[in-house]
Amino acid sequence: MTDEINEPDGIGRRSFLGYVLASATLVTGARLALPGEAEAAALPQLTDFLDLNDMMTVAALPTSHLITVEVRPDGTVAFSLPRAEVGQGITTSTAMLIAEELDVGLDRIRVTLADARPELLFNQLTGASNTTIATFTPIRVAAAIARLRLLAAAATELGRPAADLTLKNGVVTAPGGASLDIGALAAKAASSRVETVRVTLKPSDDFTVIGTPRTRVDALAAVTGRKQFAMDLQVPGALPTMVCRPPMLNGTVRSVANLAAVRAMPGVTDVVPIATGVAVRAETFGQCIDAVRALEVSWGRGTAEGKSDDDVLAELRRAELPMGLPPLTPTIDTRFTFAFRSNSALETNCAIADVRGGRAEIWSSLKSPIIARQTLALTLKIPASAVTVHVTEGGGSFGRKLFFDAALEAAEVSQKIGKPVKLMWHRADDSRQGRTHPMATSRVRANYLGSSVLGFKQVHTSVATDLGHGLGELITATVAGLPVGDSAFSQVFFQLSQTMPYDFGVVSRVLNETDRGFNTGSMRNVYSPDVTCARELVVDQLAARMRKDPYQFRRSMLRTDRARAVLDKVAQVGSWGRTMPAGTAQGIALHDEYRSVSAVLVELDCRPETVGRQIRDAVAGPRVTKAVIAVDAGLAVNPRGLEAQMMGCLMDGIALALTSSLHLRDGSFLEASWDNYFYTRQWNTPPEIKIVIMPTTTGEPGGAGELGVAASFAAVACAYGRATGTMPTSFPINHSTLSFTPKPTVPPIPQSPTDGLTFVR
């Protein structure tokens, strides 16, 4: 593509067409066309031409003009973001894009989350690290058009050519000092009809906001407790509501023996059976807990009846596809096992619903609000036009909020009792009945000769990942939920999200899924952490067989200069190869995805005094003492936000490798809260962390939100293998040891603790 537009509908590198929309104040949007042909790589793979993120970005383009920037008379700039802010910092990076092109301060920009907007179609799904990539250009175009219109309006008001005016910090100034605030120009710059406008975006050399580290715009509200989540909203009449859930996965209500007695308990207003259990509405959540614990429910069978970890693992082994005849050359052939894991979002599943008079209004943190709205309408048997879905900010997601279980439950309860409800899951509900990352095995076979890898085959067998959210609307969600469509959808997702960064000859990856009896979901990075961990461990084995240094071997096999650069950087900053005490070791790994690449180096302490240290109700295990991450995510809009993302990815990777898993026993998970679900804790968090953001090699944003998980997981696993002399094959490494006494499943909610101060350390 060239720098100039040759055809009316074309797009240059910086020149675009957009719209000025008919409005009382200035409202502008982008108009984008489909991208041109992709550049072919020297050694092409499918993802060199099209990956999952590309597919989502292209799908979003036709409705990009519906994402608009509004300049208001009070001088603020409003933007309704059609993505969910769940702690990843996209409201900040979005505000930065607007500030850059519009030349206003961040303090003037008001980014809110858009309600469900069906007209956006594929443009309101938050996932696959796609937000910044998909919205980077549309937001900038809309802001740049607004700037152009404001200057034109100011030129008329000040009697000077627009070329003589400057717009800085929201004020237009003419030679001689005459000035006008953008608020005073908002109505004058507006249009009574839709107009097509050509605009040129700022070149990167002129950026003063994009690419500079900025504190999050919501940081003060977050640390002072003023940030508003779903449970903070004061919806008239919405009282606390909780659900008594079955002791087994997806059990059903047969009967309730003491319904009247529970309805008569203090504060209780309503008790009603619903599809997933028995709902209790009361004046306080404490009263809800008491009522839930008091219910005597007879339950029907669940979808994983009688199954334990070993049963599922045996099922996976039986479902594994054949690897074919072994090659005649030397071969590494091994199998890895990955346990069930929880999403571990800080905010449990929750929603507010008011379903009365043939209408429904929902408030919840939703990453797929369009399909949520459509599904709610079908479930409630009311027109979609009668359903309003408000997207609230969320306290974490990691893929969890792609599903809207709480919104469906809240709506069902509200419709049945005819009152608003404020429904919240207990932490035990999230661990035992919530969405999990599926158990999986990954069989890897690599054959080599001399210093060359001739072939690499990986067969990944997994409990089925529920992708029923589709691309965020009813059509693809329906396809993903069909008996045949779900397999096809999973295969597309898998193949378009996996790359092989090494020149390993003939490469093949196969996904096979089985057992749909579990509540699974797209946990952060979905298939990649397990697939990459297995691959990188085998890469270490190949290096050992060839008597090569793991870092140097990787470097010699990498396909791209970008990958070599991040690998070199972590090796340099992390002092790869330094002498370390016995029982400790370094591990190094690499992962590329969504036009980004990261490398991670960790140091792991596996000495007996570390592994055997006493921690209450926990398996201590090894500790990561140092971590270095190098990341090339293209153009980093907010480097400080990218650093935070990588730090979070590192914590996820450590958890996946060492501590975090769910134990399935007789059809239910044993974990019931964070006191026995061991996400990365202070005692295995590295005291030394360095994150290096590489200079952009592309000039455009790449995916970042999930990028560091897989490499972090793999680096810790590789370090464990080098420190102990034995390659780990089952994750997390402490899964076989149950370090806590499981809480009862009946009642489903544990007794609220009264001795918390005795555990303060």
N, C-alpha and C positions, 0 to 999 in steps of 0.2 A: 504494500500500500504506500502511496505517496503522501507528502505533507500537505498537498492541496486537494481540494474537492474538484473532481473533473465532471462528475455527474450529480444531478440534484439529490439523489438518494445515497450517494457514496459517503464514506467516512475516511478522513485523513488521519494521520497519526495524532494530530492535535485539533483538527477542525471538525466540528460536528453541527448537525441540525438539531434544533429543539423547539419547544413551544412556549409561547406566552399565553396563558389560559385566561379565559374571560372570568373576571373577578373584580370585587370592589377594591382589593389590595393586590399588590404584585404577587402573582403565583406563576412559577415557571417549572417546566419539566423537560426531560431529555427525549430525544427521538433517535433510536439506535437501530442499525441494520445488523444483519448477521455477519460474523467475521469472515475473512477470506480464507484461503487455503492454508493449512498448517504447514510449517516447515518440516521436512523429513529429517530424521536424525541419521547419523552415519550408520549406526546399527539399530534399525528401527524395531520398536515394540509397539503393541497396540496403544499403550498409554502415551507414547511419544506423539501420537496424532490426536487421540481423544481419551481423556480420563473422566472419571465421574464428575469432577468439579467442572470440567468443560461442558459436559452435558447439561448440568444444572444451570450454568451461566447462559448458555445458548437458549435454553428453555425460558429463561427469565427475560430475555431481550424484548420480545414483542410487547410486553406491558411496562417497559422501563419508563415510558412517558407518563405513566400514572403515578410515579414517585415524584412528588413535587416539593419545591422550596417556597415558603411564603414569607415575605417581608411585611411586618405588621406596623401599624401607626405608632406604636410605643417604641419603635426602634429595635425590637427583637426580631429574630429570624426563627421561624418555626419549621420543624421537619418531623413528619410522622414516619418512623422507621418501620418497614414491613418485615422486621426480623425480631427475634426475642433476645433481650439482654438478660443473660443468666450469670453474669459475673465475668464474662470474657472481655468486656471493655469496648463493645462496639458502639455504644452511645458516644463515647469519647472520640474514637477514630472517625465516626461519622461527623461529629461536630467539627473536627479538624479539617475534613474535606471541604465542608461549607465555608469555614473561616478562611481557608486558603484561597478559594476562587472568588469569594465575595468581599474579601478584605475587611472582615469584621472581627472583633475579639471573641474568643470562646465564651466569655461571660454573657454575650448577647444571644447566644444560640440555645434554643430550647428543643432538645430532641426527646420526643415521646415515642411510645410504641403504638403502632397502628392496630386498630381493631381488626378482626377477621374481615378481609376484603376479597370476596370470591372473584371479582373482576381481575385480580392480580394473577390468578391461575397458578403458574409454577413459580411465582415470584414472592412467595411468603412462607418459605420453608427455611428453617435455620438448621443447618447441618453440613457435614462434609467440609468444614472450614471454608465455606463458600461466601459468607456475607460480604467481606471486604472486596473479594474478587468481583462478585456480581454487581455490587453497588458503587464501586470505585468511580467508574466513568459516568453513569447516570446522575449521581449526586453532584459531581463536579460540573457537568454540563448545565444542570438546572441552576446551580449557584452562579455560574459564569454568565448565563443569560440574565439572571436577576441583576448582576452587576452592570451589564451592558444597558439594561433598561433604566436603572437608577441614574447612570451617567447621562443618558439621553434626556431624562426628565429634568435633571439638574441643569443641563445645558440650556433648556428652555427657560427655566426659572432664573438663572443667573445671567442669561444673555451672552454666554460664551460657548465656543465650540467644545463639544465633548472631549476632543483630543487635548484641550488645554486643562481639563479638570483632573483631579486626583481623588481617589477614594481610598481612605485609610482609616482603620479602626471605626468604620461605620459612619464616617463623615466625609462628604464631598466638599472639596476646597478648590476655589478658583484662584488664579493669579491675583495677588492683591489682598488675599485673605478672606474674601467672602466665602461663607460655608453653609451647608445644609446637612442636617442629620438625615440618615436614610429613612427614619420614621416619618419625617415630613414629606418624603418623596414617595412613600409606599402607594398612596392612592393615585398620585399623578403618573406613576410608572405603570399602573395597571392597565389592562386592556378590556374593552367591552366585547371583544371577540377573540377567538383562538387565532394566533398568528404563528407562522413558521419563521424561525430566526436562526441565522448562522452565527456560530460563536467559535472562537479559538481559545483553547485551554492554555493555562500557564505552562511554559516549559519547566522541566524539573530544576533547571539552574536557578530559576526565580523563586523556588519554594522557600517560604519562611516559616511555615507551620508544618506541612507534611514532611515527615522525616525527622522531626525534632522531638525529643522525649518530653512528654507532657503527663502531669498528674491527672488521674481520672476526674472527669467533671462531677462525678457523684461520690468522690472520696469522702468529703466532709460529711455528707448526709449518711454515708455508710458507717463511719466510725462514731458518729454521734447518735446513731439509732433513729435518725429521722427518715431514712429511706423507706419507701412504702412498698411492701410486698402484699400478696393477696390477703394474708391474714391480718394485715394492718388496716385494711379498708373498712370503713364504717358504713355498711349498707343497711339501711333501716330495716329492722326486724330480723336480720340474719343472725341466728344464734348458733353457738358451737354445736357441731355434729361429728360423731365418730361412728365407725362400723365395727360390729363384732364379726370377726372373720373366721373361717373354718380352720381346723387344726391341720388340714392337709391342703395341698395346692389345688385351688379351684373347686373345693367342695361346694355343695349346694345345701340350702336350707330345706329340711324336711318338716320340722315343726319346732315351736318354741313353747316350753312347758310353763313358763312364768311371765308371760307377756304383761298381764295386768299388774302383777306385783312390781315389775320394773317400771312400768308407767307411773306408778305411785311413789317412786323414790324421790327424794328432795331434788328440786330443780328440773326434773325431767319433764319435758313438754310433749314429746312424741317418741314412739318406738314403732318401727315399721320394717318388715322384711323387704329386702331388695335383691337384685340378681346376684350380688356378691356377698351377701351376709344379712345382718340385722342392723339397721341404722338407729342410732339414738341421738335425739336432739335435746339439749338441756341449756341451762343458763350459763354454765361454765364448762370448760373442757375437763376440769377435775371431776365434775358430776357425771360427765359423759363416760369417763374412765371407770368410775364406780359402777355405773349402770351396765357398761359392756362386760365388766368382770362378773356381774351378777346374773347375766342372762344364761339360761339353760336351754341350749339349742341341740337338736338332733340333726346331724349332718349327713348328707349323701356323699357318695364316693367322689374322689378328686381325679384329676387327669394324670397324676403320677403315682397312683395308688400302689403302695408297697415297695416303691423303688428307692434304692440308696445309691451312693456314688458308684459302687462296684457294679451294680446292675446297669447303670447308664454307660459306664465305661465298656462293659462287655457288649452292650448294644452297638456302641460306636465301632468297636473292633470288628463285629460281624458286618457292619455296613461299609467298611473300608473298601474302596475300589482296588482291584489288583494293580500292582506296580509293573507287571509285565516281566519278561525274562530278564535276569540280571545281565549286565554287559560283561564282556570278556576282560575288560580292563579293570585295574584296581578300583574298588568301590567303597564308599561309606554309605551305609544303609541303617537308618535309625528311626525311632518313633518317639514323639513327645506328647505329653498329656497335660491338658490345661483344665483346671477345676472351674466350677461355677463361681461367678463373682458378682458382687452388687455394684450398682452405679455410685452409691455413697454420696449423693447430693446432700449438702448441708440442710437445705429446706426439704422437708418431707412433702409427699404428694398432698396438694390441697387445692380447694376451689370454693368460690361462693356462687350460689345459684338462686335465682328468683324465677320460678316457673308458675305463673298464674294467669288466668284469663286468656288462655290460648297463646301466650307469648312467653319467651324465655330470655333471660339475661344472665350471662355467665362472666365471672372474673377469675382468671387463672393464668399462670405462666405457661404459655403454650408455644411450642416451636413449629407446630403445624396447625394453626388456627382455622384455616379454611376447611380442611377435612374434619376438624373438630366440630365446626358449625354445621357442616353437612350431615355428619353422623348424629349429632344431637337432634337435628330436625327429624331424621328418620326414626330415631329411637323414641322421641317424644310424640311422634305422629302429628307434627305441626309443620306448616310451610317454613322453608329455610328463611324466607323474608321476615318471619316472626321471631327469629333467633338472633340475638346480638351477643357477640363474643368479644370481651375486652381482654387484651393481652397485658398482663402485669409483669413487672420485673421479677426474676426468679433468683433464689439463693442457690445457684448451682444446677447442673443438669447432667452433663457428661452423656448425653443422648436420652436420658430418662424422660424429659419433657417433650420428646417427639410423640409420646403417647399421652392421652388425656383421660386416663381412668378416673381420676378424682372429679373432673368436670362431668363425666357421664353419671357417676354416682350421685354427686350433688344435685344434678338436674332431676334424676329419678326420685330422690328423696323429696325434693321440693315439690315436684308435681304430685306425688302421692299424698303429701300432708297439706299441700296448698299454702305453704309458708316458705319464706327465704331461709337458707341454711348457709352456714360457714363450716364447710367440711374439711377436716384435716386427718391425715393418716398418722398413726402412731409410728414411732421408729421401728417397732417390731413388725408392723404391717409392711413397711418398705423392705425389710430384710427377708421376710418370709413369703409374702405374696406379691412383692413388687417385681419390677423388671430385672432380669439377670443377664450377665454375659454368659453365653452357653458353654457347657463343657465341650471340649473338643480334643481330637488327636491330630497330630500332623506327622505324616510319614515322609521322610526325605531320603532321596537316593542321589548321590553325586558320584560320577565316575571320572577318573583322571588318568593321565599318562604323562610321566615326567613332570614338567612344570605347567602343564595345561589342564584345565578342567574341560572335559569333553561334553558333559551333559549334567543337567540338574533338573530333577523331577520332584515335585512336592504335591502330595495328595492330602488335602485338609478335610477332615471329616468332623462334622459338628452337629450337636443338637441344633435344630433349625433356629435361625435368627428371624424374629418377627419383623418384617419390613412392611407391615400393613399400613403404615403411614404413607407409603408410596412417595411421590414427589410433592406431597402436601395437598393433594386434592382428590376428589372422589374417583376419577377415572383410573389413575395409576394405583391408588390405594385398593380399589376393587380387584384389579389385575393381580396385585401382590398378595391378595388374600385368597385367590382361587387355588384349588388343589394342584393345578399344573402351573398356573401363572406365578405362584410364589417361588417355585424352583427356578423358573426363568428369570424372575426379577432378582433373586439372590445371585444367580450366575453373572448377570450383567453387573450388579453391584460389586461382586468379588473381582471379576476380571478388569473392570475399569478403575479399581482402587489399588491394584497390586502392580508393582514394577520390579524388575530385576536390575539392580544397579551395576552388576558385575558382568563381565564378558565370560560367560560360563557355557559357551557352546549352545547346544540344543536345550532350551529351557521350556518346561511345561509346568503349569499350575492347574490343579483340579480341585474343585469344591464339591463335596457331597454332604447333604444335610439329611438328618433323620430325626424322628421323635418330636412331634409338635405339641407335646403335653405340658410344656413349660412356658412361663411368662418371660420371654426373652426380649431383647431390644438392642438397638444400635448403640451399645456402650462406646465411649470415646475411642475413636480410631477403628472401631468395629473389628474386622478380621485382621488388620495389620499387625497389632502387637504380637499375637500368637504366631502368625506366619513369619514375621520378621525375626522373632526370637529364635525359632527353629532354624531358620536359614543362617543367621549369624553364628549360632553355635556350630553348625556344620562347616561354615567358613573357617572357624577356628580349627576344627578338626582337619580340614584340608591343608591349612597352613602347617599344622604339626606333621602331617604325613609327608609334606614336601620339605620339611625342616626349614621353614621360613618364619620370620617374625609376623605375627598376626596383622600388625599395622602395615608393614611393607607389602605383605601378600595382598591385602585388600587394595592398597594403593595401585599395585601393578595390574589389578584386574578391573578397576573401575572404568566405566564407559564414558564419563563426562568430566570435564575440567572443574565444573561446579562441585561435584562430589569429591574430587581430589582436594580441592581447596578447603572444604570444611573438615575433611579428615586430617589434612596436614595441620590445620589450625588447632584442633583439639589435641593432637599429638604434641605440638609445640607448647601450647599453653599448659597442658597437663603433664609435661615432662615424661612422655611415654618412654618406657624402658628403664626408668630409674630403679636402682637397687632398693628392694623392699624386704622387710622381715618375713621369715617363714610363716605361712598361714595367712598372708595378705597378698593381694595381687591387683593389678590393673586389668580392666576390661575395656574394649573399644568396639563400637558398632556404628552402623550407618543405616539411614532410612531416607528414601525420597518418595514424595507423594504430592499430588496437586501442585506441580510446578515449583516445589520447594524441596530443600534437602537439608538434613541435619545429621550431625555426628556427635556422639557422646562418649566421653572417657570417664570411667569411675575407678575409684580405689575402694576395695572391699576388705574388711577385717573379719577373717574366719577363725581367728585364734580361739582356743578353748575358753580363755577368760572372758572373751567377748560373747561367744555363742552361748556360754553357760551362765551368764549373769542372770540374777533373779529379778523378774518383773511380774508383778501381781497378775495372776490369771492370764498369762501370755507366754508365748514362746519367744524368747529374746532373739536368738538366731544371729546371723552376721549383721554387720553394720557398714553401710556405705559411709566412708569418712571424707571423701572428696568427689566432686563431680564437676566436669567441664563440658559445656555444650557449645557447639558452633552451629549457627543456623543461617542459611541463605534462604530467606522467604521472599526473595525479590525486593521490591520497594516496601520497606517497613513504614507504614503511615505513622505509627506511634512506637518508636523503639522501646520505650519504657513498658508499654503494654505487651509488646512481643517478649520482653524479658520475663514478665510475669507469667505469660502463657507457657514459656519454656520451663519455668520453675515448677508450675503446676504439672506439666507433662512429666517432669523428672519424678515428682512425688508419686504420680500414678504408676510410672515404670517400676520404681522401687517396691511399691505395694504389690504389683502383679508378680514380681519375681520372688519376693521374700515372704509376704505375710497375708495377703488379702484373698480370702476364698470363703465360699459358703459350703457347709457340709450337709449333704442330703441324706436323711435317714427316714426310711419308711414313709416316703411320700411328702415329707416336709423338710424345710431347712432349719437347722438348729440355731443359727444366729438370730438374736432378737434385739440387738441394739449395737451401738458403737463400742460398748464395753467388751463385746466379744466378736465384733467384726473388725479385724485389725488392718485398717488403712494405715498408711505410713504415719508413724508416731514420732515424737521427739527423739526417742531412743534409737531410731534407725535412720534419722535424717542427717545428711552430711553437714558437719559444721563449716565446711568450705565449699562454696559453689561459685563457679565463674561461668558467665554466659557471654558469648562473643557473637555479636550480630555482624555478619559479613556485609561488605559493600554490595549494593544491588548489582546483579549481572543482567537483569532483565528490564529494569525500569518500570515494572508493573508488579502489583502485589501478588504473592502466591499464598497458598493455604498455610495457616499457622496454628490454628486452634488445637489440632490433633497431632501435629507433626512430630513432636518430641517424645511421644509416649512409646512408640515401638523401639526406637533407638535406645532409650533409657532402659527399658525392660531388657533388651538384648545385651546391653553393655554390662548390666549387673549380673545376668546369667553367665556371660563369658568370664567375668571376673571370678565368679564362684567356681567355675570349672578350672581356672588357672590356679586359684588359691588352694583348692582341695585336691587337685590332680584327677578329679572325676567329673566328666561332663554331666550336668544335671539334665534330667529328662522329664521331670514332673514338677508342675508349678501350681501355686507357689511352693517353695521348697519345704515349708513347714506344714503343708496341708495334712499330712498323715498323723500329726500330733494334735489331739483335741485338748486345748489347754484350759477349758472352762467347763463349768457344770451347766448344761443346757437348761434354759428356763422352760417351764411347762407350756404346752400349746393350748391347754384349756385351764383357765380362761386365756384368750389369745393375747391379751395385753398384760405384761408383768405388773406387779405391784409397784406403784411409784416409790422411789427410794426415800428414806427418811434419815439416812446416815451418811449423806454425801460428804460432810466435812471430815469424816474419818479416812477418806481416801485421797484427800488433798496431799500432793507431794510437791 
